[in-house]
Amino acid sequence: MYRLNIYIGSGAVLLALVGLFLWIPQDTGTGLIVRVRRQVSIGDALAPTIAFTLMAIGGALLLIERRKPVSTEVRLAPFLHTGALVAVIILGLLLMRHAGPGFLRIADLFGTEPSEYRLLRETFPWKYIGYFLGGATMIGGMASLSAGRLQARTVLIASAVTIGLIALVDLPFDDLLLPPNGDY
């Protein structure tokens, strides 16, 4: 089993290094971040660079991991855990997609001036509602499933991580819409 990890880990690290140092520089038209006329936007190389970096980290972790012999007995628990993870991700994506428009409908019921979500999707707080609730649900839900219980600490960490992602992805770029706001 460990030999298989060595093969997969070595292959992942090798592929990631080839991608990072040969493929991305030869194939992308821009760098990681592009600045044109005081406008900052994501470059063509950012997404593949992140993907290959994560692949290299995963491959390196496989190379350094030492595992005990694994039983060949099939149990139901891993399938239930995987099903619960899929359910958490689906719930998070549904919240991400529908929380912003849903909160706007609720606000309209309480006397605010009726408006279309499409017109507000780039304004605070509407642009963050779905992304925050969906992201915090996915991160907190997966962490809680892994720990076997829901704790207030997990909710706070999930919220902080989601706010950090918003700060990293949205704040530096003026023309970027957080998911799923580009669909409206």
MIPAFI-581117 format. One record per residue (C-alpha): chain; residue number from 1; y, z, x; residue in one letter. Coordinates in nm, 4 decimals. Layout:
chaine = A | num = NUM | Y = Y | Z = Z | X = X | residu = a
...
END
This chain:
chaine = A | num = 1 | Y = 0.0000 | Z = 0.0000 | X = 0.0000 | residu = m
chaine = A | num = 2 | Y = 0.2413 | Z = 0.0855 | X = 0.2808 | residu = y
chaine = A | num = 3 | Y = 0.1669 | Z = -0.2494 | X = 0.4498 | residu = r
chaine = A | num = 4 | Y = 0.2823 | Z = -0.4296 | X = 0.1329 | residu = l
chaine = A | num = 5 | Y = 0.6083 | Z = -0.2319 | X = 0.1454 | residu = n
chaine = A | num = 6 | Y = 0.6595 | Z = -0.3449 | X = 0.5047 | residu = i
chaine = A | num = 7 | Y = 0.6122 | Z = -0.7099 | X = 0.4094 | residu = y
chaine = A | num = 8 | Y = 0.8369 | Z = -0.6925 | X = 0.1027 | residu = i
chaine = A | num = 9 | Y = 1.1016 | Z = -0.4828 | X = 0.2803 | residu = g
chaine = A | num = 10 | Y = 1.1093 | Z = -0.7097 | X = 0.5861 | residu = s
chaine = A | num = 11 | Y = 1.1322 | Z = -1.0177 | X = 0.3659 | residu = g
chaine = A | num = 12 | Y = 1.4155 | Z = -0.8685 | X = 0.1606 | residu = a
chaine = A | num = 13 | Y = 1.6148 | Z = -0.7654 | X = 0.4687 | residu = v
chaine = A | num = 14 | Y = 1.5593 | Z = -1.1041 | X = 0.6342 | residu = l
chaine = A | num = 15 | Y = 1.6588 | Z = -1.2962 | X = 0.3205 | residu = l
chaine = A | num = 16 | Y = 1.9664 | Z = -1.0747 | X = 0.2755 | residu = a
chaine = A | num = 17 | Y = 2.0784 | Z = -1.1295 | X = 0.6353 | residu = l
chaine = A | num = 18 | Y = 2.0324 | Z = -1.5063 | X = 0.6059 | residu = v
chaine = A | num = 19 | Y = 2.2300 | Z = -1.5023 | X = 0.2821 | residu = g
chaine = A | num = 20 | Y = 2.5090 | Z = -1.2836 | X = 0.4188 | residu = l
chaine = A | num = 21 | Y = 2.5585 | Z = -1.4566 | X = 0.7512 | residu = f
chaine = A | num = 22 | Y = 2.4528 | Z = -1.8164 | X = 0.6881 | residu = l
chaine = A | num = 23 | Y = 2.4478 | Z = -1.9115 | X = 0.3221 | residu = w
chaine = A | num = 24 | Y = 2.7596 | Z = -1.7349 | X = 0.1856 | residu = i
chaine = A | num = 25 | Y = 2.9974 | Z = -1.8480 | X = 0.4659 | residu = p
chaine = A | num = 26 | Y = 2.8711 | Z = -2.2072 | X = 0.4389 | residu = q
chaine = A | num = 27 | Y = 2.8604 | Z = -2.2317 | X = 0.0598 | residu = d
chaine = A | num = 28 | Y = 3.1600 | Z = -2.0442 | X = -0.0806 | residu = t
chaine = A | num = 29 | Y = 3.5053 | Z = -2.1895 | X = -0.0965 | residu = g
chaine = A | num = 30 | Y = 3.6944 | Z = -1.8598 | X = -0.0791 | residu = t
chaine = A | num = 31 | Y = 3.6497 | Z = -1.5149 | X = 0.0699 | residu = g
chaine = A | num = 32 | Y = 3.5725 | Z = -1.1881 | X = -0.1059 | residu = l
chaine = A | num = 33 | Y = 3.9223 | Z = -1.1452 | X = -0.2495 | residu = i
chaine = A | num = 34 | Y = 4.1813 | Z = -1.4200 | X = -0.2941 | residu = v
chaine = A | num = 35 | Y = 4.5574 | Z = -1.3666 | X = -0.2881 | residu = r
chaine = A | num = 36 | Y = 4.7704 | Z = -1.6531 | X = -0.4143 | residu = v
chaine = A | num = 37 | Y = 5.1393 | Z = -1.6042 | X = -0.4913 | residu = r
chaine = A | num = 38 | Y = 5.1090 | Z = -1.2244 | X = -0.5211 | residu = r
chaine = A | num = 39 | Y = 4.8139 | Z = -1.2699 | X = -0.7589 | residu = q
chaine = A | num = 40 | Y = 4.4947 | Z = -1.0936 | X = -0.6511 | residu = v
chaine = A | num = 41 | Y = 4.1637 | Z = -1.2239 | X = -0.7874 | residu = s
chaine = A | num = 42 | Y = 3.7942 | Z = -1.2114 | X = -0.7102 | residu = i
chaine = A | num = 43 | Y = 3.6796 | Z = -1.4717 | X = -0.4598 | residu = g
chaine = A | num = 44 | Y = 3.3675 | Z = -1.6861 | X = -0.4767 | residu = d
chaine = A | num = 45 | Y = 3.1909 | Z = -1.4811 | X = -0.2085 | residu = a
chaine = A | num = 46 | Y = 3.2230 | Z = -1.1337 | X = -0.3682 | residu = l
chaine = A | num = 47 | Y = 2.9301 | Z = -1.1367 | X = -0.6122 | residu = a
chaine = A | num = 48 | Y = 2.6703 | Z = -1.2869 | X = -0.3746 | residu = p
chaine = A | num = 49 | Y = 2.7882 | Z = -1.0559 | X = -0.0952 | residu = t
chaine = A | num = 50 | Y = 2.7341 | Z = -0.7508 | X = -0.3153 | residu = i
chaine = A | num = 51 | Y = 2.3942 | Z = -0.8814 | X = -0.4282 | residu = a
chaine = A | num = 52 | Y = 2.2715 | Z = -0.9541 | X = -0.0736 | residu = f
chaine = A | num = 53 | Y = 2.4033 | Z = -0.6196 | X = 0.0520 | residu = t
chaine = A | num = 54 | Y = 2.2118 | Z = -0.4358 | X = -0.2206 | residu = l
chaine = A | num = 55 | Y = 1.9031 | Z = -0.6442 | X = -0.1362 | residu = m
chaine = A | num = 56 | Y = 1.9317 | Z = -0.5434 | X = 0.2306 | residu = a
chaine = A | num = 57 | Y = 1.9664 | Z = -0.1758 | X = 0.1373 | residu = i
chaine = A | num = 58 | Y = 1.6627 | Z = -0.1962 | X = -0.0934 | residu = g
chaine = A | num = 59 | Y = 1.4568 | Z = -0.3700 | X = 0.1733 | residu = g
chaine = A | num = 60 | Y = 1.5576 | Z = -0.1110 | X = 0.4331 | residu = a
chaine = A | num = 61 | Y = 1.4598 | Z = 0.1696 | X = 0.1967 | residu = l
chaine = A | num = 62 | Y = 1.1177 | Z = 0.0095 | X = 0.1497 | residu = l
chaine = A | num = 63 | Y = 1.0751 | Z = -0.0050 | X = 0.5267 | residu = l
chaine = A | num = 64 | Y = 1.1521 | Z = 0.3640 | X = 0.5815 | residu = i
chaine = A | num = 65 | Y = 0.9651 | Z = 0.4953 | X = 0.2774 | residu = e
chaine = A | num = 66 | Y = 0.6382 | Z = 0.6811 | X = 0.3291 | residu = r
chaine = A | num = 67 | Y = 0.4208 | Z = 0.7102 | X = 0.0188 | residu = r
chaine = A | num = 68 | Y = 0.1106 | Z = 0.9052 | X = -0.0621 | residu = k
chaine = A | num = 69 | Y = -0.1902 | Z = 0.7089 | X = -0.1884 | residu = p
chaine = A | num = 70 | Y = -0.1379 | Z = 0.5926 | X = -0.5451 | residu = v
chaine = A | num = 71 | Y = -0.3931 | Z = 0.6453 | X = -0.8199 | residu = s
chaine = A | num = 72 | Y = -0.5171 | Z = 0.3325 | X = -0.9969 | residu = t
chaine = A | num = 73 | Y = -0.5464 | Z = 0.5169 | X = -1.3293 | residu = e
chaine = A | num = 74 | Y = -0.3243 | Z = 0.3669 | X = -1.6017 | residu = v
chaine = A | num = 75 | Y = -0.1192 | Z = 0.6199 | X = -1.7968 | residu = r
chaine = A | num = 76 | Y = 0.1044 | Z = 0.5852 | X = -2.1006 | residu = l
chaine = A | num = 77 | Y = 0.3983 | Z = 0.7881 | X = -1.9640 | residu = a
chaine = A | num = 78 | Y = 0.5454 | Z = 0.5139 | X = -1.7385 | residu = p
chaine = A | num = 79 | Y = 0.5457 | Z = 0.2681 | X = -2.0291 | residu = f
chaine = A | num = 80 | Y = 0.7208 | Z = 0.5198 | X = -2.2547 | residu = l
chaine = A | num = 81 | Y = 0.9757 | Z = 0.5908 | X = -1.9830 | residu = h
chaine = A | num = 82 | Y = 1.0407 | Z = 0.2189 | X = -1.9348 | residu = t
chaine = A | num = 83 | Y = 1.0796 | Z = 0.1748 | X = -2.3109 | residu = g
chaine = A | num = 84 | Y = 1.3290 | Z = 0.4619 | X = -2.3195 | residu = a
chaine = A | num = 85 | Y = 1.5245 | Z = 0.3053 | X = -2.0306 | residu = l
chaine = A | num = 86 | Y = 1.5386 | Z = -0.0272 | X = -2.2135 | residu = v
chaine = A | num = 87 | Y = 1.6567 | Z = 0.1528 | X = -2.5296 | residu = a
chaine = A | num = 88 | Y = 1.9337 | Z = 0.3306 | X = -2.3344 | residu = v
chaine = A | num = 89 | Y = 2.0492 | Z = -0.0003 | X = -2.1847 | residu = i
chaine = A | num = 90 | Y = 2.0485 | Z = -0.1718 | X = -2.5250 | residu = i
chaine = A | num = 91 | Y = 2.2437 | Z = 0.1189 | X = -2.6779 | residu = l
chaine = A | num = 92 | Y = 2.4942 | Z = 0.1048 | X = -2.3921 | residu = g
chaine = A | num = 93 | Y = 2.5414 | Z = -0.2702 | X = -2.4288 | residu = l
chaine = A | num = 94 | Y = 2.5858 | Z = -0.2385 | X = -2.8064 | residu = l
chaine = A | num = 95 | Y = 2.8482 | Z = 0.0327 | X = -2.7528 | residu = l
chaine = A | num = 96 | Y = 3.0181 | Z = -0.1800 | X = -2.4897 | residu = m
chaine = A | num = 97 | Y = 3.0326 | Z = -0.4748 | X = -2.7260 | residu = r
chaine = A | num = 98 | Y = 3.1278 | Z = -0.3034 | X = -3.0543 | residu = h
chaine = A | num = 99 | Y = 3.3069 | Z = 0.0246 | X = -2.9710 | residu = a
chaine = A | num = 100 | Y = 3.6513 | Z = -0.1282 | X = -2.9125 | residu = g
chaine = A | num = 101 | Y = 3.6630 | Z = -0.3280 | X = -3.2372 | residu = p
chaine = A | num = 102 | Y = 3.5000 | Z = -0.0367 | X = -3.4228 | residu = g
chaine = A | num = 103 | Y = 3.7619 | Z = 0.2106 | X = -3.3056 | residu = f
chaine = A | num = 104 | Y = 4.0346 | Z = -0.0363 | X = -3.4037 | residu = l
chaine = A | num = 105 | Y = 3.8904 | Z = -0.0561 | X = -3.7575 | residu = r
chaine = A | num = 106 | Y = 3.8851 | Z = 0.3236 | X = -3.7752 | residu = i
chaine = A | num = 107 | Y = 4.2458 | Z = 0.3379 | X = -3.6511 | residu = a
chaine = A | num = 108 | Y = 4.3421 | Z = 0.0852 | X = -3.9195 | residu = d
chaine = A | num = 109 | Y = 4.1930 | Z = 0.3180 | X = -4.1834 | residu = l
chaine = A | num = 110 | Y = 4.4186 | Z = 0.6018 | X = -4.0668 | residu = f
chaine = A | num = 111 | Y = 4.7402 | Z = 0.4136 | X = -4.1247 | residu = g
chaine = A | num = 112 | Y = 4.8084 | Z = 0.2286 | X = -3.8032 | residu = t
chaine = A | num = 113 | Y = 4.9397 | Z = -0.1214 | X = -3.8377 | residu = e
chaine = A | num = 114 | Y = 4.6362 | Z = -0.3492 | X = -3.8882 | residu = p
chaine = A | num = 115 | Y = 4.5709 | Z = -0.5772 | X = -3.5979 | residu = s
chaine = A | num = 116 | Y = 4.3056 | Z = -0.8043 | X = -3.4509 | residu = e
chaine = A | num = 117 | Y = 4.1047 | Z = -0.6742 | X = -3.1574 | residu = y
chaine = A | num = 118 | Y = 4.1428 | Z = -1.0096 | X = -2.9836 | residu = r
chaine = A | num = 119 | Y = 4.5192 | Z = -0.9491 | X = -2.9606 | residu = l
chaine = A | num = 120 | Y = 4.4755 | Z = -0.5977 | X = -2.8167 | residu = l
chaine = A | num = 121 | Y = 4.1844 | Z = -0.6538 | X = -2.5789 | residu = r
chaine = A | num = 122 | Y = 4.4120 | Z = -0.6591 | X = -2.2722 | residu = e
chaine = A | num = 123 | Y = 4.6088 | Z = -0.3448 | X = -2.3601 | residu = t
chaine = A | num = 124 | Y = 4.5482 | Z = 0.0226 | X = -2.2925 | residu = f
chaine = A | num = 125 | Y = 4.3373 | Z = 0.1978 | X = -2.4325 | residu = p
chaine = A | num = 126 | Y = 4.1562 | Z = -0.0831 | X = -2.6158 | residu = w
chaine = A | num = 127 | Y = 4.0464 | Z = -0.2690 | X = -2.3053 | residu = k
chaine = A | num = 128 | Y = 3.8653 | Z = 0.0410 | X = -2.1739 | residu = y
chaine = A | num = 129 | Y = 3.7000 | Z = 0.1900 | X = -2.4847 | residu = i
chaine = A | num = 130 | Y = 3.3871 | Z = -0.0250 | X = -2.4981 | residu = g
chaine = A | num = 131 | Y = 3.3395 | Z = -0.0456 | X = -2.1219 | residu = y
chaine = A | num = 132 | Y = 3.3790 | Z = 0.3319 | X = -2.0818 | residu = f
chaine = A | num = 133 | Y = 3.1512 | Z = 0.4321 | X = -2.3692 | residu = l
chaine = A | num = 134 | Y = 2.8843 | Z = 0.1755 | X = -2.2851 | residu = g
chaine = A | num = 135 | Y = 2.8941 | Z = 0.2435 | X = -1.9122 | residu = g
chaine = A | num = 136 | Y = 2.8877 | Z = 0.6223 | X = -1.9508 | residu = a
chaine = A | num = 137 | Y = 2.6010 | Z = 0.5916 | X = -2.2007 | residu = t
chaine = A | num = 138 | Y = 2.3936 | Z = 0.3758 | X = -1.9666 | residu = m
chaine = A | num = 139 | Y = 2.4582 | Z = 0.5850 | X = -1.6550 | residu = i
chaine = A | num = 140 | Y = 2.4240 | Z = 0.9213 | X = -1.8301 | residu = g
chaine = A | num = 141 | Y = 2.1249 | Z = 0.8093 | X = -2.0340 | residu = g
chaine = A | num = 142 | Y = 1.9314 | Z = 0.6781 | X = -1.7364 | residu = m
chaine = A | num = 143 | Y = 2.0134 | Z = 0.9868 | X = -1.5287 | residu = a
chaine = A | num = 144 | Y = 1.9089 | Z = 1.2138 | X = -1.8155 | residu = s
chaine = A | num = 145 | Y = 1.5814 | Z = 1.0279 | X = -1.8615 | residu = l
chaine = A | num = 146 | Y = 1.5079 | Z = 1.0588 | X = -1.4909 | residu = s
chaine = A | num = 147 | Y = 1.5899 | Z = 1.4309 | X = -1.4895 | residu = a
chaine = A | num = 148 | Y = 1.4040 | Z = 1.4932 | X = -1.8129 | residu = g
chaine = A | num = 149 | Y = 1.6998 | Z = 1.6579 | X = -1.9880 | residu = r
chaine = A | num = 150 | Y = 2.0630 | Z = 1.6017 | X = -2.0828 | residu = l
chaine = A | num = 151 | Y = 2.3151 | Z = 1.8250 | X = -1.9079 | residu = q
chaine = A | num = 152 | Y = 2.6919 | Z = 1.8536 | X = -1.9331 | residu = a
chaine = A | num = 153 | Y = 2.7050 | Z = 1.7864 | X = -1.5579 | residu = r
chaine = A | num = 154 | Y = 2.5289 | Z = 1.4528 | X = -1.6084 | residu = t
chaine = A | num = 155 | Y = 2.7800 | Z = 1.3519 | X = -1.8774 | residu = v
chaine = A | num = 156 | Y = 3.0709 | Z = 1.4433 | X = -1.6475 | residu = l
chaine = A | num = 157 | Y = 2.9218 | Z = 1.2505 | X = -1.3554 | residu = i
chaine = A | num = 158 | Y = 2.8517 | Z = 0.9460 | X = -1.5758 | residu = a
chaine = A | num = 159 | Y = 3.2104 | Z = 0.9573 | X = -1.7057 | residu = s
chaine = A | num = 160 | Y = 3.3529 | Z = 0.9907 | X = -1.3542 | residu = a
chaine = A | num = 161 | Y = 3.1409 | Z = 0.7039 | X = -1.2222 | residu = v
chaine = A | num = 162 | Y = 3.2470 | Z = 0.4804 | X = -1.5125 | residu = t
chaine = A | num = 163 | Y = 3.6135 | Z = 0.5652 | X = -1.4548 | residu = i
chaine = A | num = 164 | Y = 3.5604 | Z = 0.4875 | X = -1.0857 | residu = g
chaine = A | num = 165 | Y = 3.4110 | Z = 0.1484 | X = -1.1752 | residu = l
chaine = A | num = 166 | Y = 3.7101 | Z = 0.0760 | X = -1.3991 | residu = i
chaine = A | num = 167 | Y = 3.9443 | Z = 0.1689 | X = -1.1129 | residu = a
chaine = A | num = 168 | Y = 3.7530 | Z = -0.0539 | X = -0.8686 | residu = l
chaine = A | num = 169 | Y = 3.7026 | Z = -0.3542 | X = -1.0926 | residu = v
chaine = A | num = 170 | Y = 3.9971 | Z = -0.3671 | X = -1.3318 | residu = d
chaine = A | num = 171 | Y = 4.3010 | Z = -0.2031 | X = -1.1770 | residu = l
chaine = A | num = 172 | Y = 4.3388 | Z = -0.4245 | X = -0.8670 | residu = p
chaine = A | num = 173 | Y = 4.3195 | Z = -0.7480 | X = -1.0667 | residu = f
chaine = A | num = 174 | Y = 4.5840 | Z = -0.8426 | X = -1.3239 | residu = d
chaine = A | num = 175 | Y = 4.3954 | Z = -1.1304 | X = -1.4840 | residu = d
chaine = A | num = 176 | Y = 4.0493 | Z = -0.9725 | X = -1.5114 | residu = l
chaine = A | num = 177 | Y = 3.9049 | Z = -0.8686 | X = -1.8477 | residu = l
chaine = A | num = 178 | Y = 3.6366 | Z = -0.6011 | X = -1.8437 | residu = l
chaine = A | num = 179 | Y = 3.3185 | Z = -0.6921 | X = -2.0258 | residu = p
chaine = A | num = 180 | Y = 3.2826 | Z = -0.7768 | X = -2.3095 | residu = p
chaine = A | num = 181 | Y = 3.6518 | Z = -0.8360 | X = -2.3794 | residu = n
chaine = A | num = 182 | Y = 3.6352 | Z = -1.1924 | X = -2.2526 | residu = g
chaine = A | num = 183 | Y = 3.4083 | Z = -1.2810 | X = -2.5475 | residu = d
chaine = A | num = 184 | Y = 3.6642 | Z = -1.2056 | X = -2.8183 | residu = y
END
